[in-house]
């Protein structure tokens, strides 16, 4: 998928203004950026989500997709966590950074 198509999909995701896990999984899969190997991008073990999110400032596109995948996987183990993080404003900055980097 070309960058313009990725941007369009990510902008649509922002417009939904919701923290629905399914929407984020679908979009990342659709644009080919779901990082099943997200753990390879992390610097903490076990993964400390809050520490990893601090890396967003200097993140490249691949790290952004890994961080977003990390949040989705966190929700898998702690049901409802993604929506909480969304409401706390921790998800949208990742999408905005991805758009900026595209």
Secondary structure, DSSP 8 states (H G I E B T S, - for coil): --HHHHHHHHHHHHHH----HHHHHHHHHHTT---TTGGGG--SSS--HHHHHGGGGG--HHHHHHHHHHHHHHHHHSTTHHHHHHHTTSSHHHHHHHHHH-
